[in-house]
Amino acid sequence: MSAPGNGTLRVLPLGGLGEIGKNMTVVEYDGSIVLVDTGLMFPTAEMLGIDLVLPDFDYLRERADDVEAIVITHGHEDHIGALPYVVRELFPDDPPPVYGAPLTAEMARSKLEEHKLDVVEVVDIETGEEFAAGPFDLELLHVSHSIPDACAVIVGTPRGRILLTGDYKFDQTPVDGTPTDTSRLAQLGQDGLLLLCGDSTNADRAGSAPSESSIGPHLKDAFERCEGRILVTSFASNIHRVQQVVDAAVATGRKVALVGRSMRRNFAIGRKLGHIYAPEGMVISPKEIDDYPDDEVTVICTGSQGEPLSALRRMAHNDHPQIQLHSGDTVMFSASPVPGNERAVNETIDRLFHIGATVITAQDAPIHASGHGYAEELKLMINLTKPRYVMPIHGDFKRLRLHAALAEAVGIDPADIFQLENGLPLDIDDRGARIGERVKSGMIFVDGLEVGDVEDVALRDRRMLSNDGVFIVVATVSEVDGTTISDPEVIFRGVPFIDEADEMIDDLRERIERTVSDQSAKNGDEGGVDESELRQKLHDDVARFVYERTKRRPMVLPVVVEV
Amino acid sequence: MSAPGNGTLRVLPLGGLGEIGKNMTVVEYDGSIVLVDTGLMFPTAEMLGIDLVLPDFDYLRERADDVEAIVITHGHEDHIGALPYVVRELFPDDPPPVYGAPLTAEMARSKLEEHKLDVVEVVDIETGEEFAAGPFDLELLHVSHSIPDACAVIVGTPRGRILLTGDYKFDQTPVDGTPTDTSRLAQLGQDGLLLLCGDSTNADRAGSAPSESSIGPHLKDAFERCEGRILVTSFASNIHRVQQVVDAAVATGRKVALVGRSMRRNFAIGRKLGHIYAPEGMVISPKEIDDYPDDEVTVICTGSQGEPLSALRRMAHNDHPQIQLHSGDTVMFSASPVPGNERAVNETIDRLFHIGATVITAQDAPIHASGHGYAEELKLMINLTKPRYVMPIHGDFKRLRLHAALAEAVGIDPADIFQLENGLPLDIDDRGARIGERVKSGMIFVDGLEVGDVEDVALRDRRMLSNDGVFIVVATVSEVDGTTISDPEVIFRGVPFIDEADEMIDDLRERIERTVSDQSAKNGDEGGVDESELRQKLHDDVARFVYERTKRRPMVLPVVVEV
């Protein structure tokens, strides 16, 4: 992987372009590198058995020593989740420092500890504070988003300043009272910004996102209309949302119980860092719920995405150890389904209806606001910062294209707008900016303990196994003349509608013996066994036999034991 | 499965309640049965390798002789798709006649022929024409829906009339000029309707569905703004939609090519039955597309749901034999994603954006209308037919509940509204209606040639295989003293990151030999081998070994060969 020439500034997206998730951007100058975000993505249903998806950071493998710093914009998994894997794979001995605003840094520490990587230095940075890494001057800039302490990153380089926005919206009335720092953004524009790398997540939505604080009154309204228990599900990291649920509970004389591991953990971190406040005696344990009348109880729980093991999903299936739902309960989804989770969310909702609960979603009442700015906000960002070049990031190809169109609409020259892909670098030198040579990129998988390219063959095998199951046949033959020594073994798994005792299995044993004796006869003159030929023959004969009988193509694994 | 007592009318949903799909309802009186619809459902991602999902019709197995008729309301898969399986499984020798309006009957014949079941008598019925089956007087009633010849079914029984609506909307300006027969519905209400079983699909949508004919002008507008090729994707069975696309093409001077097997087949059937008209020379073959300038071409193709092998999906992946998309092409989705297909649809759209095509969906322009009536239409149906009892059908639990609330809103006594489940019959006798005893119901699977309950174990095995792959170990031991005779074999599939040559595999072989020799030493005194004990021991030792080394739990299949 060739590095850019001396004096060339490179901005290289390794993740987050042409997809939603696993955001990671390389900023590079004269052999020094800063990484902005190390995010992950959750696997799709086709990635059988894969635990997590990471950006392919092969570009950095031979250049790990050049990485001067890792900066994390905020604590969401698609920005921070790959951190332990990146550290373990690239910097087993001498990791660079990791920088983030206090909550982000706290979450980074917690993740690294979980992976026993607590040697990494994680540095709390306040917004506005400058810090250096190699030739770069760095600064975090406060933005509003659906998690506290979200930041944009200003990277000062010898060629000029770059702004990577992270995820943001221009919330004029955020719950913590501190809107996105438009003043600093305007100053960047006045001073001259070389490149804006901006979040494209909501480029397809017209207008502006509703303010987070507009949600509180609607939650309270909804609470006031409920006579039974109230369960609210939301992202555990959306601490301001959780605060607003607590406020609605206080206002309507209800206690709050936190259910779900990440909900309890984030609540504790948020309290510790002063992002969340609940009056004394307000929070009860899930075990105490039954001590209170239904109209004095609120449960805040995980499961807004219908995740299989989440608290709400288990309640919806009558499978939660502490909480049994019943008719009269109201479940509020204070979140939207992330694309791809619609089916799981709808299934959960329908189970809740079946139990007799009332369900209120963001479609029924304005009880959710996105953390990503809409089209007008993306335009405002460009108008404030007046960048020379624009590179839309964080979005599938549709959203990148729409974001580029917004940039053009506010007057950026189309030649200065770069619609890139993961692995396509933007190189900027004296002559200006242009697309550089493609580097390796894509996805790597976490599967159990291992990180790497899951070879296609392993996934193809899993797909075959999962579609049609597997037949294993064992033939034991004499190494002298290749004749059968003991009865063939037939084992199958994941193949429905047949039974050990079926005639078909007897027929299959006979078929195997015939194959063995045919092969033995054929090779009779030379004696001995051509094991690989026999295996191939067994494979083909058994596969054909099974297909004829079942019209399915399970994987066939022949084993030849020579004695 | 007990039948209802003499003189009791039973209406038993076997599918379509608490789910979207596989609609099937039993109407039964004094030992005679009429089946209304025999629909299927497509498997979800969790149903690994399953081809199709059918209603469990076990209730009918011992009573197949009692079935006097099968009536199909319309030709959509969720109403007709299970017909060949129901016929094959229940009536291998003497099937009852199948009734439907002409297009529906034609589609039934085509399906039965495909399954070599052309002995079944399929009878064309015109709306308004009465036909008898056992004690029942039957009549089809014309409704508007997203396929021509859709009908509701009136079942006259000794206890009174039942109306099963099938899928319907009150389209006042349908493309074929014949709205839902409100006059006949009103007459049913005047004469006295015992029970209304009504479609609940859009019970959650306020107001009324837009008319199908409102789509045409919007399609034409969109066509007029396009300078390159236009591709329109829609459901192949939505013949009136296809007609409107043809009309827009005619109006803008474009030819039409049909791409995708079901699109071509449905177009041909629609033409034959007079539901579709295209001027002479209008339809060109896909191979001729390149003979025309881009602005004279329209392609109508399958793939509106992002189906893996569909024409559009293949084009989006640059993998279609005839059509290569390029920048300047416009793809119009004249359909909405069916719940669960969102991810596949979004992926397809994003591939199209990546190619540089413009994509217009129903969210961007009103180029799709649902075939199912919204809340106001469901209320109109109840007000017109004035039923004594109401049973919402065709919907998940949420929609059934909302439909029940609509019935209550127009004045039906809540005690006369029955929110049932698959397998829960409504029994009506002299004393009125009540919920009867639950019968077996649920889903059965089509897997290859077979139809049946895929045992949980087969699906559980497939899940395990697909998550973590499989290890097969073969130990060959002496039947005399249980000692190892030849080297253990180790085979694995679907396990990434390991290689035949890995040290781990050598270590595993050693581990197996140790297990064998431990067992042989233990049983040494008695001599021989306890094969099942050795197998169990091998399983446990190998599973533990693999988990320690990989933190994964592949399926472990030990084979012991005694020689």
HADDOCK unambig.tbl for C-alpha pairs under 7 A between the chains (distance, minus, plus):
assign (segid A and resid 45 and name CA) (segid B and resid 45 and name CA) 6.73 0.50 0.50
assign (segid A and resid 48 and name CA) (segid B and resid 466 and name CA) 5.66 0.50 0.50
assign (segid A and resid 48 and name CA) (segid B and resid 467 and name CA) 5.46 0.50 0.50
assign (segid A and resid 49 and name CA) (segid B and resid 466 and name CA) 6.28 0.50 0.50
assign (segid A and resid 49 and name CA) (segid B and resid 467 and name CA) 3.61 0.50 0.50
assign (segid A and resid 49 and name CA) (segid B and resid 468 and name CA) 6.00 0.50 0.50
assign (segid A and resid 339 and name CA) (segid B and resid 343 and name CA) 6.51 0.50 0.50
assign (segid A and resid 340 and name CA) (segid B and resid 342 and name CA) 6.45 0.50 0.50
assign (segid A and resid 340 and name CA) (segid B and resid 343 and name CA) 4.86 0.50 0.50
assign (segid A and resid 342 and name CA) (segid B and resid 340 and name CA) 6.48 0.50 0.50
assign (segid A and resid 343 and name CA) (segid B and resid 339 and name CA) 6.50 0.50 0.50
assign (segid A and resid 343 and name CA) (segid B and resid 340 and name CA) 4.87 0.50 0.50
assign (segid A and resid 350 and name CA) (segid B and resid 396 and name CA) 6.58 0.50 0.50
assign (segid A and resid 350 and name CA) (segid B and resid 397 and name CA) 5.69 0.50 0.50
assign (segid A and resid 350 and name CA) (segid B and resid 398 and name CA) 5.67 0.50 0.50
assign (segid A and resid 353 and name CA) (segid B and resid 397 and name CA) 5.91 0.50 0.50
assign (segid A and resid 353 and name CA) (segid B and resid 398 and name CA) 5.46 0.50 0.50
assign (segid A and resid 354 and name CA) (segid B and resid 397 and name CA) 5.65 0.50 0.50
assign (segid A and resid 396 and name CA) (segid B and resid 350 and name CA) 6.58 0.50 0.50
assign (segid A and resid 397 and name CA) (segid B and resid 350 and name CA) 5.68 0.50 0.50
assign (segid A and resid 397 and name CA) (segid B and resid 353 and name CA) 5.91 0.50 0.50
assign (segid A and resid 397 and name CA) (segid B and resid 354 and name CA) 5.67 0.50 0.50
assign (segid A and resid 398 and name CA) (segid B and resid 350 and name CA) 5.67 0.50 0.50
assign (segid A and resid 398 and name CA) (segid B and resid 353 and name CA) 5.47 0.50 0.50
assign (segid A and resid 448 and name CA) (segid B and resid 550 and name CA) 6.36 0.50 0.50
assign (segid A and resid 448 and name CA) (segid B and resid 551 and name CA) 5.34 0.50 0.50
assign (segid A and resid 448 and name CA) (segid B and resid 552 and name CA) 5.54 0.50 0.50
assign (segid A and resid 449 and name CA) (segid B and resid 550 and name CA) 5.94 0.50 0.50
assign (segid A and resid 449 and name CA) (segid B and resid 551 and name CA) 5.97 0.50 0.50
assign (segid A and resid 454 and name CA) (segid B and resid 496 and name CA) 5.60 0.50 0.50
assign (segid A and resid 454 and name CA) (segid B and resid 497 and name CA) 6.81 0.50 0.50
assign (segid A and resid 455 and name CA) (segid B and resid 496 and name CA) 6.51 0.50 0.50
assign (segid A and resid 458 and name CA) (segid B and resid 493 and name CA) 6.73 0.50 0.50
assign (segid A and resid 458 and name CA) (segid B and resid 494 and name CA) 4.18 0.50 0.50
assign (segid A and resid 458 and name CA) (segid B and resid 495 and name CA) 5.79 0.50 0.50
assign (segid A and resid 458 and name CA) (segid B and resid 496 and name CA) 5.37 0.50 0.50
assign (segid A and resid 459 and name CA) (segid B and resid 494 and name CA) 6.13 0.50 0.50
assign (segid A and resid 461 and name CA) (segid B and resid 493 and name CA) 6.17 0.50 0.50
assign (segid A and resid 461 and name CA) (segid B and resid 494 and name CA) 4.87 0.50 0.50
assign (segid A and resid 462 and name CA) (segid B and resid 465 and name CA) 6.48 0.50 0.50
assign (segid A and resid 462 and name CA) (segid B and resid 466 and name CA) 4.56 0.50 0.50
assign (segid A and resid 462 and name CA) (segid B and resid 469 and name CA) 6.00 0.50 0.50
assign (segid A and resid 462 and name CA) (segid B and resid 494 and name CA) 4.78 0.50 0.50
assign (segid A and resid 463 and name CA) (segid B and resid 466 and name CA) 6.31 0.50 0.50
assign (segid A and resid 465 and name CA) (segid B and resid 462 and name CA) 6.50 0.50 0.50
assign (segid A and resid 465 and name CA) (segid B and resid 465 and name CA) 5.94 0.50 0.50
assign (segid A and resid 465 and name CA) (segid B and resid 466 and name CA) 6.11 0.50 0.50
assign (segid A and resid 466 and name CA) (segid B and resid 48 and name CA) 5.67 0.50 0.50
assign (segid A and resid 466 and name CA) (segid B and resid 49 and name CA) 6.27 0.50 0.50
assign (segid A and resid 466 and name CA) (segid B and resid 462 and name CA) 4.57 0.50 0.50
assign (segid A and resid 466 and name CA) (segid B and resid 463 and name CA) 6.33 0.50 0.50
assign (segid A and resid 466 and name CA) (segid B and resid 465 and name CA) 6.10 0.50 0.50
assign (segid A and resid 466 and name CA) (segid B and resid 466 and name CA) 4.88 0.50 0.50
assign (segid A and resid 467 and name CA) (segid B and resid 48 and name CA) 5.48 0.50 0.50
assign (segid A and resid 467 and name CA) (segid B and resid 49 and name CA) 3.62 0.50 0.50
assign (segid A and resid 468 and name CA) (segid B and resid 49 and name CA) 6.02 0.50 0.50
assign (segid A and resid 469 and name CA) (segid B and resid 462 and name CA) 6.01 0.50 0.50
assign (segid A and resid 486 and name CA) (segid B and resid 563 and name CA) 6.80 0.50 0.50
assign (segid A and resid 493 and name CA) (segid B and resid 458 and name CA) 6.72 0.50 0.50
assign (segid A and resid 493 and name CA) (segid B and resid 461 and name CA) 6.19 0.50 0.50
assign (segid A and resid 494 and name CA) (segid B and resid 458 and name CA) 4.18 0.50 0.50
assign (segid A and resid 494 and name CA) (segid B and resid 459 and name CA) 6.13 0.50 0.50
assign (segid A and resid 494 and name CA) (segid B and resid 461 and name CA) 4.89 0.50 0.50
assign (segid A and resid 494 and name CA) (segid B and resid 462 and name CA) 4.81 0.50 0.50
assign (segid A and resid 495 and name CA) (segid B and resid 458 and name CA) 5.80 0.50 0.50
assign (segid A and resid 496 and name CA) (segid B and resid 454 and name CA) 5.60 0.50 0.50
assign (segid A and resid 496 and name CA) (segid B and resid 455 and name CA) 6.54 0.50 0.50
assign (segid A and resid 496 and name CA) (segid B and resid 458 and name CA) 5.38 0.50 0.50
assign (segid A and resid 497 and name CA) (segid B and resid 454 and name CA) 6.80 0.50 0.50
assign (segid A and resid 550 and name CA) (segid B and resid 448 and name CA) 6.43 0.50 0.50
assign (segid A and resid 550 and name CA) (segid B and resid 449 and name CA) 5.98 0.50 0.50
assign (segid A and resid 551 and name CA) (segid B and resid 448 and name CA) 5.40 0.50 0.50
assign (segid A and resid 551 and name CA) (segid B and resid 449 and name CA) 5.98 0.50 0.50
assign (segid A and resid 552 and name CA) (segid B and resid 448 and name CA) 5.55 0.50 0.50
assign (segid A and resid 563 and name CA) (segid B and resid 486 and name CA) 6.82 0.50 0.50
